[in-house]
Amino acid sequence: MVEAILLAGGLGTRLYSVTGDNYPKCLAKVNDVPFLHYILWNFRNQGVKRFVLAVSHLSDMVEQEVRHHFADWDIDFSIEREPLGTGGAIRQALALCRSEHVIVANADSFIEFSLLKFVHEMRENESELGLVCTEVDDLSRFGAANIEQGKLIGFSEKGKSGKGFINAGIYWLNTSNDAFLGQPECFSFEKNVLANRELHINVFKTKGLFFDIGTPGDFAGAQRLVDLNKGLFSTSPKIVEE
């Protein structure tokens, strides 16, 4: 069984001018559809059978929305009562998972990639920790992922120009991963785990449509991208890739 944790607890403060402060960022509507719906269907149509949603800000609204529209899906909720950071949120959600390995993904960004190939490569390499890195034409907005022989060795600061690979926000984790040992209650997965050079982190490279909805500009761009790539944004069942 393929299982996924979706990180849907972001405050979305930069998007308040669009959504207001009383509306969860993951439910912001792109082409009249809550963005979280696209994320759920994207993973469902690639074989994910069970989800754990890590929620915090306005969690009751997120849960109500999901229970209403996805009532027959196997979905559980990991609710942050206090800020836990991305690392703490993942660690708490892992306690609700049933599989030996899980997919972890941000619920406010979309990446076009093959989940089947990602899972196959991680299993083939017996990976305990891995991530998807996507190639972009302009690195200036992102921190570049530094990769050697299929392993992540670190990240460069934003501002580097030209093509390169970036963290796409999709991870592969062993549910009993030692990377979480000794971490504080609230911590950043990106800074405390991915940046830890003592860990062996396998990289799956891809190139496809990638965007998030973190700022008003990104959100406006998302409306156009979804409209131009309707085939990628299903809200109904598709045949799972073999």
CORLINRA-V515946 format. One record per pair of residues at least 24 apart in sequence whose C-alpha atoms are under 8 Angstrom apart, sorted by the first residue. I is the first residue (numbers start at 1). J is the second residue. D is the distance in Angstrom with one decimal. If there is no record, write none. Layout:
I_J_D / I_J_D
//
This chain:
1_48_7.4 / 1_49_6.5 / 1_50_7.8 / 1_99_7.0 / 2_47_6.7 / 2_48_4.9 / 2_49_5.9 / 2_50_6.9 / 2_99_7.5 / 2_102_6.8 / 2_103_7.7 / 3_48_5.6 / 3_49_6.1 / 3_50_4.9 / 3_51_5.8 / 3_52_7.9 / 3_97_7.5 / 3_98_7.9 / 3_99_6.8 / 3_101_7.8 / 3_102_5.2 / 3_103_6.2 / 4_48_6.7 / 4_50_6.4 / 4_51_4.9 / 4_52_6.3 / 4_102_5.5 / 4_103_4.5 / 4_104_5.6 / 4_105_7.4 / 5_51_5.8 / 5_52_4.7 / 5_53_5.8 / 5_54_6.9 / 5_90_7.5 / 5_93_7.0 / 5_94_7.9 / 5_102_7.2 / 5_103_6.2 / 5_104_4.7 / 5_105_6.3 / 6_51_7.2 / 6_52_6.3 / 6_53_4.9 / 6_54_6.0 / 6_104_5.9 / 6_105_5.0 / 6_106_5.7 / 6_107_5.6 / 7_53_6.3 / 7_54_5.0 / 7_55_6.8 / 7_86_7.6 / 7_89_7.6 / 7_90_7.7 / 7_104_7.5 / 7_105_6.1 / 7_106_4.8 / 7_107_5.4 / 8_53_6.4 / 8_54_5.6 / 8_55_5.1 / 8_56_7.5 / 8_106_6.8 / 8_107_5.2 / 8_108_7.2 / 9_54_6.1 / 9_55_4.1 / 9_56_4.4 / 9_57_5.5 / 9_59_7.5 / 10_55_7.8 / 10_56_7.2 / 10_57_6.6 / 11_57_5.8 / 12_214_6.7 / 14_214_6.6 / 14_215_5.4 / 14_216_7.3 / 15_214_6.4 / 15_215_5.3 / 15_216_5.7 / 17_216_7.4 / 18_216_6.6 / 22_58_7.4 / 23_58_7.1 / 23_61_8.0 / 24_57_6.7 / 24_58_6.1 / 24_59_8.0 / 24_61_7.5 / 24_62_7.1 / 25_108_7.3 / 26_107_6.2 / 26_108_5.6 / 27_62_7.3 / 30_219_7.8 / 30_222_6.8 / 30_223_5.4 / 30_226_7.5 / 31_223_5.9 / 31_226_7.4 / 31_227_7.3 / 35_108_7.3 / 36_107_6.2 / 36_108_7.4 / 37_235_6.8 / 38_233_5.8 / 38_234_6.6 / 38_235_6.3 / 39_107_6.5 / 39_110_7.0 / 41_233_8.0 / 41_234_6.5 / 41_235_5.7 / 41_236_6.9 / 41_237_7.5 / 42_232_7.9 / 42_233_7.2 / 42_234_7.1 / 43_115_7.8 / 44_237_7.9 / 45_237_6.1 / 45_238_5.6 / 45_239_6.9 / 45_240_5.5 / 46_114_7.7 / 46_115_6.2 / 46_116_6.9 / 46_240_5.3 / 46_241_6.4 / 47_116_7.8 / 47_240_6.1 / 49_73_8.0 / 49_74_7.0 / 50_74_5.0 / 50_75_5.9 / 51_75_4.8 / 51_76_6.3 / 52_76_4.7 / 52_77_5.5 / 52_78_6.7 / 52_93_6.6 / 52_96_7.2 / 52_97_7.3 / 53_77_4.8 / 53_78_6.0 / 53_93_7.7 / 54_78_4.7 / 54_79_6.0 / 54_80_7.4 / 54_89_6.3 / 54_90_7.3 / 54_93_6.2 / 55_79_5.1 / 55_80_6.2 / 56_80_4.9 / 56_81_6.9 / 56_83_7.8 / 83_186_6.6 / 84_185_6.2 / 84_186_4.0 / 84_187_6.3 / 85_186_5.2 / 85_187_5.0 / 85_188_5.3 / 85_189_7.6 / 86_187_6.6 / 86_188_5.1 / 86_189_5.3 / 86_190_7.7 / 87_180_7.9 / 87_186_7.1 / 87_187_5.2 / 87_188_4.8 / 87_189_3.9 / 87_190_7.6 / 87_192_7.8 / 87_193_7.9 / 88_184_8.0 / 88_185_6.0 / 88_186_5.2 / 88_187_5.7 / 88_188_7.3 / 88_189_7.7 / 91_180_7.1 / 94_175_5.9 / 95_175_8.0 / 97_175_7.5 / 99_175_7.3 / 100_174_5.9 / 100_175_5.6 / 100_176_7.7 / 101_128_8.0 / 101_172_6.9 / 101_173_5.4 / 101_174_4.4 / 101_175_5.6 / 102_172_5.9 / 102_173_5.4 / 102_174_6.6 / 102_175_6.8 / 103_170_7.0 / 103_171_5.6 / 103_172_4.9 / 103_173_6.5 / 104_169_7.9 / 104_170_5.7 / 104_171_4.9 / 104_172_6.3 / 104_173_7.4 / 105_169_5.7 / 105_170_4.6 / 105_171_6.4 / 106_169_5.8 / 106_170_6.9 / 108_212_5.7 / 108_213_5.9 / 108_214_7.1 / 109_169_7.8 / 109_210_7.4 / 109_211_5.7 / 109_212_3.9 / 109_213_6.4 / 110_209_7.6 / 110_210_5.6 / 110_211_5.6 / 110_212_6.2 / 111_168_6.8 / 111_208_6.9 / 111_209_5.8 / 111_210_4.5 / 111_211_6.8 / 112_207_7.6 / 112_208_5.0 / 112_209_5.1 / 112_210_6.4 / 112_232_7.8 / 113_206_6.5 / 113_207_7.4 / 113_208_6.6 / 116_241_7.3 / 116_242_7.8 / 118_204_6.3 / 119_172_7.9 / 121_204_7.5 / 122_172_7.4 / 122_202_7.4 / 127_172_8.0 / 127_201_7.6 / 127_202_6.6 / 128_172_7.4 / 128_173_5.8 / 128_174_5.1 / 128_177_6.9 / 128_201_7.7 / 129_171_7.3 / 129_172_5.4 / 129_173_4.9 / 129_174_6.6 / 129_177_7.8 / 129_200_7.1 / 129_201_5.2 / 129_202_6.5 / 130_171_5.6 / 130_172_4.8 / 130_173_6.7 / 130_201_5.0 / 130_202_4.4 / 130_203_5.7 / 130_204_7.5 / 131_167_7.3 / 131_168_7.7 / 131_169_7.4 / 131_170_5.6 / 131_171_4.3 / 131_172_6.0 / 131_201_7.3 / 131_202_6.5 / 131_203_5.2 / 131_204_6.2 / 132_167_6.4 / 132_168_5.6 / 132_169_6.9 / 132_170_5.4 / 132_171_6.4 / 132_203_5.9 / 132_204_4.8 / 132_205_6.0 / 132_206_7.2 / 133_165_5.7 / 133_166_5.2 / 133_167_4.7 / 133_168_5.2 / 133_169_8.0 / 133_203_6.6 / 133_204_6.1 / 133_205_5.0 / 133_206_6.3 / 134_165_5.3 / 134_166_5.6 / 134_167_6.7 / 134_168_5.8 / 134_205_5.8 / 134_206_4.8 / 134_207_5.0 / 134_208_7.1 / 134_210_7.8 / 135_163_7.0 / 135_164_5.4 / 135_165_4.3 / 135_166_6.4 / 135_205_7.5 / 135_206_6.4 / 135_207_5.1 / 135_208_7.7 / 136_163_5.7 / 136_164_5.7 / 136_165_6.2 / 136_166_7.3 / 136_207_7.4 / 137_162_6.2 / 137_163_4.3 / 137_164_6.8 / 138_162_5.1 / 138_163_5.3 / 138_164_7.4 / 139_163_6.0 / 139_164_6.2 / 139_165_7.9 / 139_166_7.8 / 142_166_6.8 / 147_203_7.6 / 150_202_5.9 / 150_203_5.4 / 150_204_7.5 / 151_200_6.9 / 151_201_5.6 / 151_202_4.7 / 151_203_5.5 / 152_200_7.5 / 152_201_5.5 / 152_202_6.3 / 152_203_6.2 / 153_195_7.9 / 153_197_6.2 / 154_194_7.6 / 154_195_5.7 / 154_196_8.0 / 154_197_7.0 / 155_195_7.3 / 165_205_7.9 / 168_210_7.7
//
